[in-house]
Every structure is written in structure tokens, then in C-alpha cells.
Amino acid sequence: MKNKLYIGLFAIVFVMGCSSSISFDEPVVPPEVGISDLIISEISTGVNTDDGDRNHYVELYNGTSAAVDLSDYAIGYHAVFDENTLTDWDFSNEDHFLILNALLDVNTAYVIASPIANATKVPSDIEWGTTSTSNANASIPLQLSGNSAIALLKKDADGTYTLKGTKYAIIDVFGDPNVARITASGSSSSRNNFNWTVAGETNVRNRTFWRKSDVMKPSTDWVTSKGEDPISSEWILTEDRAWDYSNVGKFTGF
């Protein structure tokens, strides 16, 4: 009995002497993981053909924690025509944007491909752009050869761009008409001889690009996103004319 009394007194003293307290009012919420919004995860450029195919496409990836309604998003296309003329994005031509409409599950990719892409190599969710295999007019989507900028837009009441009566804001880009290009190294082409540098590469007209797996949010800062070298860039790319379609539609990160 005496031992029990001592133990009880010790417990009372210990509790009364403790200066900290534990609150059970609110649960502890773990930090959010995953990507904050949709991103452009893969893209292919091609001023030359790949065994006769022009496999131009853009892949989006939902790395967030919930399914995403793509009807809140659109893809915009803006071609540039020289190295140094800088302009703002322009989607006044309805042919230069595509309003999306699907439900994209978590950890799932969505592919927008040119109608002239080889469907065996590039399985897609939707086709968009010209059906011409010979037209070198880069102003017509979806002709991607290193000088055509792609924007991912999202509905935003305060957005800058009006698409079919609805306001949108750009949230992610590949290319930017307000960033200067350079004359591409490599052989001359009647279709395009200038491009943005990406990861320090000076000829990116015939490549596959993948977004790095440590990119956790979309970005409108193309200068930072493209980087100055392979380390600083958010993108990994193949060698010239070494297109790789093995990851189309199933983003795994690199």
C-alpha cells in the first residue's frame, strides 16, 4: 500500500511540474506532396522527318493529389519568325488555342498530337493542328521545330487572355515569344533555322524533351526553365534526330 501511495504522489508531482501541454483539438496535417498543378511533361520537335513522320506532340501530366478537370485548361500555340523580335503571347486567332475537355486522373498523362503524327509511335488523347505534311508555315499548329512556343493556360477571372469569352492565365510554358532565339547550329533547313537554347544545346529542332522529375510546379519563366546547361535546366533532351517515344503518355520523370 505504501509503495502505491509513493507512486501516486510521484505521478501527481510529475504532471504538475510539466510545463508543456498536448492539444488534441486539431489533427496534425502532413505536408502536401506532389506537383502543385498540371505541367507540360514531354514534347517533341521536328524540323526534319523521322522515317517520313512529323511526330509533333505535347504531353501534360497530373502529378497533383486529385483528379483534374481539363475543361479548366487550354493549350496555346505561338510561333516566332526570327531570332530577335520579341512579342507578348497572342491567342487572338482561335486556331492558335485548344480548350481541353476531359477528366485527368492522378499520376496520369494527357497527349495532344498533330494529326500527321504516327499514331503507333505517338498514341494520343486528342489531335490538334494542320493535316498538311508539307506546309512549312510555322504559324499553323501543331508544328514544333524549336521556334514554336507552347503555353498551358488555366481559367482565371483575373487572367490576361480571353479564349472564347473566358479569362485564362498562363501557368506553364515551353518556349516564350518574349525570349530571344539564336541561329540554330547544324544543317540549314527550309522550315526553320533558329530556336531557343535548352540545357545549353544550340540546335533543338529535332529532339524529344522530358521534364525532370524534381520539377514540382509549372513555370512561366522560360529563361529559368530552359536553363543554361544540363544541370540548371528543367528539361532532359535526346541527341539530335534521336527521337524517343517510349515514354509518351506515361510520364515517370527523369
C-alpha positions in Angstrom: 0.0 0.0 0.0 2.8 2.4 0.9 4.5 1.7 -2.4 1.3 2.5 -4.3 1.0 5.8 -2.4 4.5 6.8 -3.3 3.9 6.0 -7.0 0.7 8.0 -7.0 2.3 11.1 -5.3 5.2 10.9 -7.8 2.8 10.9 -10.7 0.9 13.9 -9.4 4.2 15.8 -8.9 5.4 14.9 -12.4 2.2 16.0 -14.1 2.0 19.3 -12.1 5.6 20.0 -12.8 5.4 19.5 -16.5 5.3 22.9 -18.3 4.3 21.6 -21.7 0.8 20.6 -22.8 -0.7 18.5 -25.6 -3.7 19.7 -27.5 -6.0 17.3 -29.2 -8.2 20.0 -30.7 -6.8 19.8 -34.3 -5.3 16.8 -36.1 -1.7 17.1 -37.4 -1.9 17.6 -41.2 1.0 16.1 -43.1 2.7 18.3 -45.7 1.4 18.2 -49.2 3.3 16.1 -51.7 3.2 16.0 -55.4 3.2 18.7 -58.1 1.1 21.8 -57.4 -0.7 21.8 -60.8 -0.6 20.4 -64.3 2.7 20.6 -66.1 4.0 20.2 -69.6 5.9 17.0 -69.1 7.1 16.0 -72.6 7.3 17.5 -76.1 8.8 16.6 -79.4 10.2 18.9 -82.1 11.0 18.0 -85.7 12.1 20.2 -88.5 13.1 17.0 -90.2 11.1 13.9 -90.5 11.5 10.7 -88.5 11.3 8.0 -91.2 8.8 10.2 -93.0 6.8 11.1 -89.9 6.4 14.5 -88.3 5.6 13.4 -84.7 4.8 16.7 -83.1 3.0 16.4 -79.7 2.7 17.9 -76.3 2.2 15.8 -73.1 0.6 17.1 -69.9 0.9 15.4 -66.6 -1.2 15.4 -63.5 1.1 14.9 -60.6 -1.2 16.5 -58.1 -3.1 14.7 -55.3 -6.5 14.7 -57.1 -8.1 14.2 -60.5 -8.1 17.4 -62.6 -11.0 18.7 -64.8 -9.2 19.6 -68.0 -12.1 21.8 -69.0 -10.4 24.4 -66.8 -7.3 24.3 -69.1 -6.3 25.2 -72.6 -3.2 24.8 -74.8 -1.9 27.8 -76.6 0.5 28.0 -79.6 2.6 30.9 -80.7 5.2 30.7 -83.5 8.1 33.1 -83.9 9.7 34.0 -87.2 13.2 35.4 -86.4 15.8 35.5 -83.7 15.3 38.8 -82.1 11.7 40.1 -82.5 10.2 39.9 -79.0 6.4 39.9 -78.6 3.8 39.0 -76.0 1.8 35.8 -76.2 -1.1 36.2 -78.7 -4.1 33.9 -78.9 -6.4 36.2 -80.8 -6.6 33.6 -83.6 -8.9 30.8 -82.4 -6.8 28.3 -84.4 -3.9 29.0 -82.0 -5.5 27.6 -78.9 -7.3 24.4 -77.9 -9.7 24.3 -75.0 -9.4 20.9 -73.3 -12.3 18.7 -72.0 -11.6 15.6 -70.1 -11.0 14.3 -66.6 -7.4 13.5 -65.9 -6.7 11.1 -63.1 -3.9 11.4 -60.6 -0.5 10.3 -61.9 -1.8 10.3 -65.5 -0.6 11.9 -68.7 -2.6 13.5 -71.5 -1.2 13.7 -75.0 -2.1 16.3 -77.7 -0.7 15.3 -81.0 -0.6 16.6 -84.5 -3.0 14.8 -86.9 0.1 13.9 -89.1 1.9 12.2 -86.2 2.3 8.4 -86.5 -0.3 7.1 -84.1 1.7 3.9 -83.5 4.7 5.9 -82.3 2.6 8.6 -80.6 -0.6 7.4 -79.0 -2.7 10.4 -78.2 -5.8 11.5 -76.4 -6.7 14.3 -78.9 -5.4 15.6 -82.2 -4.9 19.2 -83.0 -3.5 21.2 -85.9 -2.7 21.0 -89.5 -3.1 17.9 -91.6 -0.5 19.1 -94.1 2.7 17.1 -94.3 4.5 19.7 -96.5 3.3 23.1 -95.2 6.3 24.9 -93.7 4.2 27.7 -92.3 5.0 27.5 -88.6 2.2 29.8 -87.7 -0.2 26.8 -88.0 -0.2 24.5 -85.1 1.0 21.9 -84.2 4.3 22.4 -86.0 7.0 22.2 -83.4 10.6 22.8 -84.6 12.3 24.7 -81.8 10.7 28.1 -82.6 7.1 27.4 -81.7 6.1 28.2 -78.1 3.5 26.2 -76.2 1.6 27.6 -73.2 -0.6 25.8 -70.7 -3.4 28.1 -69.7 -5.8 27.8 -66.8 -9.1 29.6 -66.2 -8.6 32.7 -64.0 -11.0 35.6 -63.5 -8.0 37.9 -63.4 -6.3 36.3 -66.3 -4.7 38.2 -69.2 -6.0 36.1 -72.1 -9.6 35.7 -73.2 -10.4 32.5 -75.0 -14.0 32.2 -76.3 -15.2 34.7 -73.7 -13.4 33.2 -70.7 -10.4 34.6 -68.9 -7.3 32.5 -68.7 -3.8 32.9 -67.3 -0.6 31.1 -68.5 0.7 28.7 -65.8 3.4 26.8 -67.7 5.4 27.2 -71.0 7.8 25.5 -73.4 9.3 28.4 -75.3 8.3 32.1 -75.0 7.9 34.7 -77.8 9.4 37.3 -75.4 12.7 35.4 -75.1 15.3 35.8 -77.9 16.3 32.8 -80.1 19.6 32.0 -81.7 20.5 30.8 -85.2 20.5 27.0 -84.8 23.7 25.1 -85.2 23.6 22.2 -87.6 22.4 21.9 -91.2 20.2 24.5 -92.8 16.5 23.8 -93.3 13.9 25.5 -95.4 11.4 25.1 -92.5 13.3 26.7 -89.6 16.9 27.8 -88.8 16.5 29.4 -85.4 15.5 28.1 -82.0 15.7 28.7 -78.2 18.6 27.1 -76.5 17.6 24.4 -74.0 20.0 23.0 -71.4 22.8 24.7 -73.3 22.1 22.9 -76.6 22.2 25.3 -79.6 20.2 23.1 -82.0 17.0 21.7 -80.6 14.9 21.5 -83.8 14.8 17.6 -83.8 14.6 16.4 -80.2 12.4 14.7 -77.6 12.2 16.7 -74.3 11.3 15.3 -70.9 10.6 17.4 -67.8 12.8 16.4 -64.9 11.2 14.5 -62.0 12.2 17.1 -59.4 10.1 19.8 -61.1 7.3 20.3 -58.6 5.3 23.2 -60.1 4.6 24.7 -63.5 6.6 27.8 -64.5 6.0 30.8 -66.8 9.7 31.7 -66.5 11.1 30.1 -69.7 14.6 31.6 -69.2 15.0 29.7 -65.9 13.1 26.6 -67.1 15.2 26.1 -70.2 18.4 26.6 -68.2 21.9 27.3 -69.4 23.2 23.8 -69.1 22.0 20.3 -68.3 22.2 20.9 -64.6 20.2 24.1 -64.4 17.6 23.2 -67.0 14.2 21.7 -66.0 14.4 19.6 -69.2 16.3 16.5 -70.4 16.6 16.0 -74.2 17.7 13.4 -76.6 20.5 13.8 -79.1 19.8 15.4 -82.4 17.3 13.3 -84.5 17.3 10.6 -81.9 13.6 10.9 -81.0 12.4 8.6 -78.2 8.7 8.0 -77.9 8.9 5.2 -75.3 7.5 7.3 -72.6 4.7 9.0 -74.4 1.5 9.0 -72.3 3.1 7.5 -69.2 5.2 10.1 -67.5 7.6 8.7 -65.0 10.1 11.5 -64.6 13.8 11.6 -65.4 
